Amino acid sequence: MKKNLFSMASAELAARILAFVLTIVIARNFGASAFGELSVAQIIGTYISILVVFGLNTIGIRELAKNEFAESIVTNIHKIKLAFFLVTNVISVVIYLMASYDPHTKLLVLLYIFSSSLLAVMDLSWVFNGFSMMKYTSLVRIFQQFLFVLLAAALLYFTPLGVLALPISLAISALVTGVYAIYLLKRSKLISSMNFKEMFNFTRFSLDEIKLFTNSGKIFLSAILVQVYTSSGALIVSHYHSAAVVGLYNANLKITILLVAIPSIIVTVLFPLLSGANDGRRKELFNSSLKTMCVIALPISIGGVITSYHLIGLLYGAEYLGASASFKILIIGIFFSFINYVLGYLLISHNSEKMFLRMVIISSVVNMSLNFLLIPRFGIIAASATSVLAELIITIGYSYKIHRLQFFSIEIGWVGRMAFVSLLFAALVMTFNYFTPIIVTLAMSCISYALLVYFFRLMPFIARPKKVLQANAL
């Protein structure tokens, strides 16, 4: 697990950092208004990509982890995804021809729909994840992101395409990466062959394909609803406020997207292990991962709240300082988001998708209702607050279900140490933030927290060696 976690962490963080650096360059050079228009197009593209995937990747990982028939699963899943890709893009072209919006905006949205859905179809990393071969996932991920950033930088510098260079680069990188992933699959011999003829046979769908489709429905609906409460705020803000205001909110969202790479990496490695484990082992993995998430998430939320003004100024410049107030609120939700990753994937691994879906529906309805009610008056402050509330609702619901399943193993001593370290860390960050520049504050805060975590033995893998030595001595 540690080897897989290192492979995933290094590749995913490198990929996210590359994308984030490109985001900062675009935000600084094109301004908040253009950045806002770009964010709306990206969000629409994300909705379409979720539709194309339709929760099939998660179901596929679970089935492959159970040692099911790999070739048929891969073929069936990609056949369904290809069908969704064709349908969504045809509908998008029709809407593009009928819509009366600005031609540049329409083209940007259409290109993002095509490129995002193509990336969803060409994504084969879930196959490697299902076999716990994270080194191949890492190769594919870093290859795609590096190629995308390289192409985008070249097109932005050498052509007059402007922000249109981004979806064009995404489409090219998706296609090339898909071919590379197929090569890795054949080289690794995880699957003996891929039935491309059957993939493009849309005249008939087998019972296995229909079963995959129906089983993935709940995951798809959950993914769409999660996207609703994370990004609907930006869409509603774009309706009631200027593109510049959307750009400010999008600047905050890009930071949170970078940060959630951390729980995403952990659960990507954890999910196949949870799916294939018995209840005892599953409980152990879950509680260790939950502690890890708390240790990582709390300093991010605490430090983000305290340093928000200087951090936004450092990353985006003075034009985006108006985003700092909403960022203080949004960064609090990072803690609940980290926790929800572990809670949610435990429920899925335990075949409790109904509870997973129920809580996402409730939080999405609350989020959307409050967004329409509050955003017209309070803008991005309301959008941030409703996102945090949605995450909190999900945390409460998931925790209740997991408590009933008797998976929680609460250690009062660990909770007390974690609370004390959090308070001490907050005091240190406030001191650093008052007396030192932001870069020095961030560096000293990270070093201080790492020492506190080690001294108080908060991480599971730090606390374990002593117990192991005692057991060996007996």
PLY file of the C-alpha trace (Angstrom):
ply
format ascii 1.0
element vertex 474
property float x
property float y
property float z
element edge 473
property int vertex1
property int vertex2
end_header
0.00 0.00 0.00
2.85 2.42 0.86
4.47 1.84 -2.54
1.17 2.47 -4.34
0.51 5.54 -2.20
3.93 6.99 -3.02
3.44 6.38 -6.75
-0.01 7.95 -6.75
1.01 10.85 -4.53
4.04 11.84 -6.55
2.23 11.65 -9.90
-1.04 13.22 -8.80
0.55 16.07 -6.90
2.92 16.79 -9.77
0.00 16.80 -12.20
-2.16 19.02 -10.00
0.69 21.45 -9.34
1.42 21.74 -13.07
-2.26 22.48 -13.73
-2.39 24.96 -10.86
0.67 26.85 -12.10
-0.99 27.13 -15.51
-4.15 28.38 -13.77
-2.21 31.12 -11.99
-0.57 32.21 -15.25
-3.96 32.42 -16.97
-5.59 34.24 -14.06
-2.84 36.84 -13.87
-2.51 37.42 -17.63
-6.14 37.34 -18.79
-7.78 38.98 -15.77
-10.71 38.05 -13.54
-13.42 38.47 -16.22
-11.85 36.09 -18.76
-10.98 33.74 -15.90
-14.65 33.75 -14.89
-15.85 32.86 -18.42
-13.28 30.07 -18.56
-14.46 28.65 -15.24
-18.09 28.42 -16.42
-17.01 26.51 -19.54
-14.85 24.17 -17.46
-17.70 23.45 -15.06
-20.08 22.59 -17.91
-17.39 20.32 -19.38
-17.03 18.61 -16.02
-20.77 17.88 -15.86
-20.60 16.27 -19.30
-17.56 14.18 -18.38
-19.39 12.88 -15.29
-22.27 11.89 -17.55
-19.92 10.02 -19.90
-18.22 8.16 -17.05
-21.63 7.46 -15.43
-20.04 6.02 -12.30
-18.66 3.12 -14.35
-15.04 3.65 -13.31
-15.86 3.14 -9.63
-17.93 0.02 -10.34
-15.15 -1.28 -12.59
-12.51 -0.85 -9.88
-14.69 -2.72 -7.39
-15.32 -5.60 -9.79
-11.68 -5.90 -10.86
-10.61 -5.91 -7.18
-12.82 -8.98 -6.74
-10.92 -10.76 -9.54
-13.77 -10.73 -12.03
-13.33 -11.18 -15.79
-11.08 -8.24 -16.67
-11.37 -8.24 -20.47
-15.16 -8.27 -20.53
-15.43 -5.60 -17.83
-13.07 -3.21 -19.66
-14.80 -3.80 -23.00
-18.31 -3.38 -21.61
-17.53 -0.25 -19.63
-15.84 1.52 -22.52
-18.62 0.57 -24.89
-21.15 2.32 -22.62
-18.85 5.34 -22.22
-18.40 5.63 -25.99
-22.17 5.60 -26.46
-22.57 8.43 -23.94
-19.73 10.35 -25.60
-21.40 10.27 -29.02
-24.85 11.19 -27.72
-23.71 14.08 -25.51
-21.56 15.64 -28.22
-24.29 15.44 -30.86
-26.74 17.11 -28.46
-24.12 19.74 -27.58
-23.61 20.66 -31.24
-27.37 21.06 -31.70
-27.58 23.31 -28.64
-24.57 25.27 -29.89
-26.31 25.99 -33.19
-29.54 27.05 -31.47
-28.12 29.11 -28.59
-27.99 32.90 -28.86
-25.00 33.59 -26.61
-21.75 35.28 -27.59
-20.03 33.18 -30.34
-16.70 33.08 -28.48
-18.36 31.86 -25.27
-20.37 29.23 -27.16
-17.26 27.94 -28.90
-15.34 27.79 -25.62
-18.13 25.78 -23.97
-18.47 23.44 -26.95
-14.74 22.75 -27.04
-14.69 22.01 -23.33
-17.62 19.63 -23.68
-15.80 17.73 -26.43
-12.38 17.68 -24.74
-13.68 16.78 -21.26
-15.88 13.97 -22.57
-13.01 12.67 -24.73
-10.75 12.59 -21.68
-13.43 10.65 -19.80
-13.63 8.05 -22.60
-9.88 7.67 -23.02
-9.23 7.34 -19.29
-7.99 3.81 -18.53
-6.39 4.55 -15.18
-9.29 2.89 -13.36
-8.19 -0.46 -14.80
-4.77 -0.11 -13.21
-6.42 1.03 -9.97
-8.61 -2.07 -9.94
-5.51 -4.27 -10.01
-3.73 -1.99 -7.46
-1.06 -1.23 -10.09
-0.73 2.43 -9.14
2.64 2.90 -10.82
0.88 2.67 -14.20
-1.84 5.03 -13.02
0.92 7.44 -12.05
2.59 7.17 -15.44
-0.67 7.82 -17.29
-1.67 10.70 -15.05
1.63 12.57 -15.18
1.97 11.93 -18.93
-1.46 13.40 -19.67
-1.05 16.44 -17.45
2.49 17.22 -18.60
1.45 16.94 -22.25
-1.59 19.15 -21.62
0.42 21.88 -19.89
3.13 21.74 -22.56
0.61 22.03 -25.41
-1.37 24.75 -23.66
1.76 26.81 -22.95
2.88 26.48 -26.59
-0.52 27.45 -28.02
-0.92 30.35 -25.60
2.52 31.71 -26.48
2.69 31.07 -30.23
-0.94 31.46 -31.36
-3.71 34.05 -30.94
-6.18 31.42 -29.63
-6.25 32.81 -26.11
-8.22 30.66 -23.64
-9.44 28.46 -26.53
-5.97 26.91 -26.41
-6.89 25.11 -23.17
-9.71 22.82 -24.39
-7.82 22.15 -27.65
-4.75 21.08 -25.66
-6.93 18.96 -23.37
-8.45 17.08 -26.33
-5.07 16.33 -27.92
-3.54 15.21 -24.62
-6.57 12.98 -23.89
-6.29 11.21 -27.24
-2.52 10.66 -27.04
-2.74 9.52 -23.40
-5.46 7.01 -24.25
-3.20 5.38 -26.83
-0.35 5.34 -24.31
-2.59 3.72 -21.66
-3.61 0.95 -24.10
0.07 0.29 -24.75
0.73 0.03 -20.99
-2.20 -2.35 -20.54
-0.84 -4.70 -23.17
2.70 -4.39 -21.87
1.68 -5.11 -18.27
-0.44 -8.11 -19.39
-3.20 -7.15 -16.94
-5.66 -7.95 -19.71
-4.92 -10.20 -22.65
-6.89 -8.27 -25.25
-9.45 -5.53 -25.86
-12.40 -6.26 -28.11
-12.51 -3.00 -30.09
-15.07 -4.40 -32.52
-17.53 -5.08 -29.69
-16.82 -1.63 -28.16
-18.21 0.07 -31.25
-21.16 -2.30 -31.69
-23.99 -0.06 -30.51
-26.74 -2.14 -32.14
-26.99 -4.45 -29.14
-26.10 -4.38 -25.44
-25.55 -7.57 -23.44
-27.06 -8.39 -20.05
-23.66 -7.77 -18.42
-23.51 -4.29 -19.96
-27.03 -3.50 -18.82
-26.15 -4.72 -15.32
-23.07 -2.49 -15.21
-25.18 0.43 -16.38
-27.86 -0.07 -13.72
-25.35 -0.70 -10.92
-23.44 2.47 -11.76
-26.55 4.65 -11.79
-26.37 5.48 -8.09
-22.67 6.33 -8.32
-23.37 8.57 -11.32
-26.20 10.39 -9.58
-24.02 10.87 -6.51
-21.18 12.25 -8.64
-23.51 14.69 -10.41
-24.99 15.85 -7.11
-21.54 16.25 -5.56
-20.64 18.40 -8.55
-23.84 20.37 -7.98
-22.97 21.36 -4.44
-19.31 22.06 -5.30
-19.78 24.05 -8.52
-23.41 25.15 -8.80
-22.48 28.19 -6.75
-20.21 29.42 -9.54
-22.93 28.92 -12.17
-25.51 30.79 -10.08
-23.00 33.54 -9.32
-22.45 33.90 -13.08
-26.19 34.48 -13.54
-26.53 37.23 -10.93
-23.05 38.81 -10.90
-20.31 39.82 -13.32
-17.74 37.52 -14.88
-15.09 39.20 -12.71
-16.90 38.05 -9.55
-17.07 34.52 -10.98
-13.33 34.79 -11.60
-12.74 35.61 -7.93
-14.77 32.61 -6.81
-13.06 30.37 -9.36
-9.68 31.44 -7.98
-10.75 30.00 -4.62
-12.11 26.82 -6.20
-8.83 26.16 -8.02
-7.00 26.11 -4.69
-9.48 23.65 -3.21
-9.24 21.46 -6.33
-5.47 21.29 -5.81
-5.91 20.41 -2.14
-8.47 17.63 -2.63
-5.85 15.78 -4.65
-4.59 14.59 -1.26
-7.70 12.62 -0.18
-8.27 11.59 -3.79
-4.84 9.93 -3.85
-5.41 8.16 -0.54
-8.84 6.75 -1.39
-7.69 5.72 -4.88
-5.19 3.42 -3.21
-7.53 2.53 -0.35
-10.70 1.66 -2.28
-9.52 -1.61 -3.92
-8.17 -2.72 -0.52
-11.45 -1.91 1.22
-13.45 -3.69 -1.48
-11.43 -6.89 -1.21
-11.04 -6.96 2.61
-13.08 -8.70 5.30
-14.89 -6.58 7.90
-12.06 -6.74 10.44
-9.40 -5.62 8.01
-11.78 -3.05 6.51
-12.35 -1.51 9.94
-8.60 -1.26 10.56
-7.93 0.36 7.18
-10.83 2.77 7.62
-9.82 4.07 11.05
-6.16 4.48 10.10
-7.15 6.42 6.97
-9.62 8.56 8.92
-6.92 9.58 11.38
-4.57 10.37 8.51
-7.20 12.59 6.87
-7.79 14.51 10.12
-4.08 15.07 10.65
-3.67 16.41 7.11
-6.90 18.41 6.82
-6.94 20.33 10.10
-3.75 22.36 9.50
-4.89 23.18 5.96
-8.18 24.61 7.22
-6.62 26.39 10.19
-3.71 27.82 8.22
-5.93 28.77 5.29
-8.27 30.82 7.47
-5.44 32.69 9.18
-3.31 33.42 6.08
-6.09 33.81 3.48
-5.50 37.47 2.57
-1.76 37.16 2.05
-2.07 33.75 0.38
-4.53 34.97 -2.27
-2.34 38.01 -2.93
0.75 35.84 -3.30
-0.87 33.43 -5.75
-3.10 35.63 -7.90
-2.11 39.24 -7.30
-3.91 42.31 -6.02
-6.82 42.00 -8.49
-8.03 38.88 -6.64
-7.76 40.07 -3.03
-11.54 40.40 -2.96
-11.68 36.60 -2.94
-9.94 36.27 0.44
-13.08 36.64 2.58
-14.93 33.85 0.78
-11.75 31.75 0.78
-11.73 31.81 4.59
-15.12 30.14 4.54
-14.41 27.73 1.70
-11.18 26.43 3.23
-13.07 25.34 6.36
-15.02 22.94 4.18
-11.77 21.26 3.14
-11.69 19.47 6.49
-15.15 17.96 5.97
-14.34 17.20 2.33
-11.25 15.19 3.33
-13.26 13.22 5.90
-16.09 12.57 3.45
-13.74 10.93 0.96
-12.93 8.15 3.44
-16.47 7.86 4.82
-18.05 7.73 1.36
-15.71 5.15 -0.13
-16.12 2.93 2.92
-19.87 2.93 2.33
-19.41 2.08 -1.36
-16.98 -0.74 -0.55
-19.59 -2.06 1.90
-22.29 -1.95 -0.83
-24.09 0.88 0.99
-24.58 3.09 -2.07
-28.15 3.92 -1.01
-26.98 5.83 2.06
-24.21 7.41 0.03
-26.73 8.64 -2.51
-29.34 9.69 0.06
-27.00 12.08 1.85
-25.67 13.56 -1.39
-29.26 14.24 -2.53
-30.14 15.95 0.76
-27.02 18.12 0.78
-27.44 19.06 -2.89
-31.05 20.12 -2.42
-30.10 22.24 0.60
-27.13 23.70 -1.25
-29.05 24.61 -4.40
-31.97 26.09 -2.45
-29.74 28.29 -0.32
-27.65 29.30 -3.33
-30.68 30.63 -5.20
-31.89 32.35 -2.05
-28.63 33.93 -0.83
-26.26 34.39 -3.79
-28.22 37.26 -5.42
-27.63 39.31 -2.27
-24.44 37.96 -0.71
-22.56 36.72 -3.78
-19.52 34.49 -3.39
-19.68 34.63 0.42
-22.99 32.76 0.24
-21.64 30.34 -2.38
-18.75 29.42 -0.09
-20.92 29.09 3.02
-23.46 26.81 1.34
-20.66 24.56 0.04
-19.31 24.13 3.56
-22.80 23.41 4.88
-23.32 20.75 2.22
-20.08 19.01 3.20
-21.07 19.13 6.88
-24.47 17.55 6.17
-22.79 14.70 4.31
-20.27 14.18 7.12
-23.07 13.87 9.68
-25.10 11.45 7.55
-22.15 9.23 6.61
-20.94 9.14 10.22
-24.36 8.06 11.47
-24.49 5.16 9.01
-20.92 4.04 9.71
-21.59 4.23 13.46
-24.51 1.85 12.96
-22.25 -0.47 10.97
-19.88 -0.39 14.00
-16.81 0.59 12.00
-15.74 3.53 14.17
-12.97 2.91 16.67
-12.60 6.16 18.62
-9.47 6.69 20.74
-10.12 9.45 23.28
-6.42 9.94 23.91
-5.70 10.50 20.22
-8.62 12.96 19.91
-7.31 14.95 22.88
-3.79 15.12 21.47
-5.15 16.16 18.07
-7.22 18.97 19.62
-4.27 20.27 21.64
-1.94 20.22 18.62
-4.55 22.06 16.53
-4.85 24.88 19.07
-1.08 25.15 19.44
-0.65 25.17 15.66
-3.25 27.96 15.27
-1.35 30.10 17.79
1.93 29.51 15.96
0.47 30.38 12.55
-1.06 33.62 13.87
2.31 34.58 15.30
4.18 33.77 12.10
1.55 35.54 9.98
1.88 38.72 12.04
5.66 38.95 12.08
6.90 37.30 8.85
6.20 37.39 5.06
3.69 34.85 3.76
6.29 32.50 2.22
8.21 32.36 5.51
4.95 31.87 7.38
3.98 28.91 5.21
7.41 27.28 5.52
7.67 27.71 9.29
4.08 26.55 9.80
4.68 23.33 7.84
7.89 22.55 9.73
6.28 23.30 13.11
3.26 21.13 12.40
5.36 18.21 11.17
7.35 18.32 14.42
4.16 18.47 16.50
2.66 15.51 14.66
5.80 13.48 15.19
6.22 14.47 18.85
2.60 13.68 19.77
2.48 10.50 17.63
-0.64 11.51 15.72
-0.10 9.59 12.48
-0.97 5.86 12.61
2.30 4.78 10.99
4.28 6.84 13.55
2.54 5.33 16.54
2.79 1.74 15.27
6.52 0.83 15.60
6.49 0.87 19.42
3.56 -1.57 19.50
5.23 -3.83 16.97
8.46 -3.94 19.01
6.53 -4.79 22.17
4.71 -7.59 20.38
7.97 -9.03 19.05
9.52 -8.90 22.52
6.70 -11.06 23.86
0 1
1 2
2 3
3 4
4 5
5 6
6 7
7 8
8 9
9 10
10 11
11 12
12 13
13 14
14 15
15 16
16 17
17 18
18 19
19 20
20 21
21 22
22 23
23 24
24 25
25 26
26 27
27 28
28 29
29 30
30 31
31 32
32 33
33 34
34 35
35 36
36 37
37 38
38 39
39 40
40 41
41 42
42 43
43 44
44 45
45 46
46 47
47 48
48 49
49 50
50 51
51 52
52 53
53 54
54 55
55 56
56 57
57 58
58 59
59 60
60 61
61 62
62 63
63 64
64 65
65 66
66 67
67 68
68 69
69 70
70 71
71 72
72 73
73 74
74 75
75 76
76 77
77 78
78 79
79 80
80 81
81 82
82 83
83 84
84 85
85 86
86 87
87 88
88 89
89 90
90 91
91 92
92 93
93 94
94 95
95 96
96 97
97 98
98 99
99 100
100 101
101 102
102 103
103 104
104 105
105 106
106 107
107 108
108 109
109 110
110 111
111 112
112 113
113 114
114 115
115 116
116 117
117 118
118 119
119 120
120 121
121 122
122 123
123 124
124 125
125 126
126 127
127 128
128 129
129 130
130 131
131 132
132 133
133 134
134 135
135 136
136 137
137 138
138 139
139 140
140 141
141 142
142 143
143 144
144 145
145 146
146 147
147 148
148 149
149 150
150 151
151 152
152 153
153 154
154 155
155 156
156 157
157 158
158 159
159 160
160 161
161 162
162 163
163 164
164 165
165 166
166 167
167 168
168 169
169 170
170 171
171 172
172 173
173 174
174 175
175 176
176 177
177 178
178 179
179 180
180 181
181 182
182 183
183 184
184 185
185 186
186 187
187 188
188 189
189 190
190 191
191 192
192 193
193 194
194 195
195 196
196 197
197 198
198 199
199 200
200 201
201 202
202 203
203 204
204 205
205 206
206 207
207 208
208 209
209 210
210 211
211 212
212 213
213 214
214 215
215 216
216 217
217 218
218 219
219 220
220 221
221 222
222 223
223 224
224 225
225 226
226 227
227 228
228 229
229 230
230 231
231 232
232 233
233 234
234 235
235 236
236 237
237 238
238 239
239 240
240 241
241 242
242 243
243 244
244 245
245 246
246 247
247 248
248 249
249 250
250 251
251 252
252 253
253 254
254 255
255 256
256 257
257 258
258 259
259 260
260 261
261 262
262 263
263 264
264 265
265 266
266 267
267 268
268 269
269 270
270 271
271 272
272 273
273 274
274 275
275 276
276 277
277 278
278 279
279 280
280 281
281 282
282 283
283 284
284 285
285 286
286 287
287 288
288 289
289 290
290 291
291 292
292 293
293 294
294 295
295 296
296 297
297 298
298 299
299 300
300 301
301 302
302 303
303 304
304 305
305 306
306 307
307 308
308 309
309 310
310 311
311 312
312 313
313 314
314 315
315 316
316 317
317 318
318 319
319 320
320 321
321 322
322 323
323 324
324 325
325 326
326 327
327 328
328 329
329 330
330 331
331 332
332 333
333 334
334 335
335 336
336 337
337 338
338 339
339 340
340 341
341 342
342 343
343 344
344 345
345 346
346 347
347 348
348 349
349 350
350 351
351 352
352 353
353 354
354 355
355 356
356 357
357 358
358 359
359 360
360 361
361 362
362 363
363 364
364 365
365 366
366 367
367 368
368 369
369 370
370 371
371 372
372 373
373 374
374 375
375 376
376 377
377 378
378 379
379 380
380 381
381 382
382 383
383 384
384 385
385 386
386 387
387 388
388 389
389 390
390 391
391 392
392 393
393 394
394 395
395 396
396 397
397 398
398 399
399 400
400 401
401 402
402 403
403 404
404 405
405 406
406 407
407 408
408 409
409 410
410 411
411 412
412 413
413 414
414 415
415 416
416 417
417 418
418 419
419 420
420 421
421 422
422 423
423 424
424 425
425 426
426 427
427 428
428 429
429 430
430 431
431 432
432 433
433 434
434 435
435 436
436 437
437 438
438 439
439 440
440 441
441 442
442 443
443 444
444 445
445 446
446 447
447 448
448 449
449 450
450 451
451 452
452 453
453 454
454 455
455 456
456 457
457 458
458 459
459 460
460 461
461 462
462 463
463 464
464 465
465 466
466 467
467 468
468 469
469 470
470 471
471 472
472 473
